Amino acid sequence: MSWSRRVGGGAALQILARLFTATVSLVVTAMLLARLLDKDEYGRFSFYLNAFLLVLVLVDFGINRAAIRRIADGSWRESDAIGAAVRLKTRFGIAAFVVLTALIVGSERDPTTIAILVLAAAHPLTHGLSAGSVGFEAAVEFRPNATSAFVGYGVFLALSLAFAAVGVRQAAPYLLAFGAGLAAQNVFLHAWARRRFPVPTAPAPSLVRELLREALPLGFSAVSVAIYYYTDSLLLRPLAGDAAVATYTVAYRLMTFGLMAPVLFSQVLFPVFTRCHVAGPHVLTIAVARATLVLALLAACGATMIAARAEDWLALVFGDPYRDAAPALRVLCAAMAVVFLTYPHTTALIAAGRAATFTRITIVAAVLNVALNLVVLPRYGPLGAATTTLVTEAFVLIAGCARAWTLLRVSGWSKTLWAPVALAAGLGFALTRWPELPLVWVAVVSLGATLVVARACRAIPFDLGVDAELERGAG
């Protein structure tokens, strides 16, 4: 199978799984809990959910990507990479559990709530098992990852519906359901990896140390990105109250629903970009340009479709009380488009062994984000948080593109990017001209126009344009 087909198929499978998990997340955390819990309790749920998601980044700490890169460039065997990753992620999981427990005990007063939340926070203890995905991802084989996501979020959905059916109106049990789903996902993935790969022996300490050194810049980058992804909500609670957290969270959740495309697409691209870099800078340039065009088209479709009818999307998903989050959502849509353009360039930097460069960019971005939030949140609340996110993401885009060009001579900017610009302009005009168009038709028109434009600029059928070069390199 060609590399373009592997990337296309893997991305489609990952996006399908992410659609399921994002739909479950929206059904539970938006349609169900936003209506079932009062605004303060929903703000509490959002606060701890963001803390859990931040901890997931800390546990991975770039370990998966570092191990995948080692396998993709041919320097490590799969069993060695998986064994070292399991050891490191287990240690980080224990540390994450301790941090979450301290946060819970320091923030809550009710003993029952503390006990339930601590149990919910135990899911990082199972994340060492998720290192089994390393071998699959290195081979651009994503069916196990997708299936485990279905299992984990199926558990989350089932438990949440059961709690709702008996009338639970506190945040803690639903957080327990989320933690149980993550633990089930990790166990399932580990079981699949045991069948597919040789059982890793206890890794040599030198391998563990080497993997940690490789992961450090990636880990600091991931932590920095997570800080400016989640710090808005975490700072809103002490600076503006639980209700402000709830308002911002609904807007941010719709934005992150769209972000699954660049995140998962780049996850599939990463091992291929690594091979492109080994084949030569001109090969990586071609792949980055093609990936940027596809993601720019998706960004133009999603961001314009949501921003043009922000109030209606918020009312549909979260209910009428959350229409007031529309200004923040429109700003976040612009930030979402920026993120789509950023991912191919930063993925190329990491694939080419320039993770330390990306780390420096993200550390500056995190500091910038926190500083701006401390200034604007007390006065502007959710709208200020959204604007801070846009400024931060714009900085990462500019810095990432500049470093990809100066260090690698790689750029995703090309003449074909007229197509997503034209698509966004046309959709924006049409959707604002007919504000009474039902949302289902808004989606149909947006997707239909995107397919027409993508075909016109030859973005579909998808082709990275590097299969011949990679096959010659493999030969």
Secondary structure, DSSP 4 states (H G I P E B T S, - for coil): --HHHHHHHHHHHHHHHHHHHHHHHIIIIIIIHHHHS-HHHHHHHHHHHHHHHHHHHHHHTTHHHHHHHHHHTTSS-HHHHHHHHHHHHHHHHHHHHHHHHHHHHHH---HHHHHHHHHHTTGGGGGGGGGGHHHHHHTT--HHHHHHHHHHHHHHHHHHHHHHHTT--SHHHHHHHHHHHHHHHHHHHHHHHHHHSPPPPPPPHHHHHHHHHHHHHHHHHHHHHHHHHHHHHHHHHHHH-HHHHHHHHHHHHHHHHHHHHHHHHHHHHHHHHHHHHHH-HHHHHHHHHHHHHHHHHHHHHHHHHHHHTHHHHHHHHH-GGGGGGHHHHHHHHHHHHHHHHHHHHHHHHHHTT-HHHHHHHHHHHHHHHHHHHHHHHHHHHHHHHHHHHHHHHHHHHHHHHHHHHHHH------GGGHHHHHHHHHHHHHHHH-TTS-HHHHHHHHHHHHHHHHHHTT--S---S-HHHHHHHH-
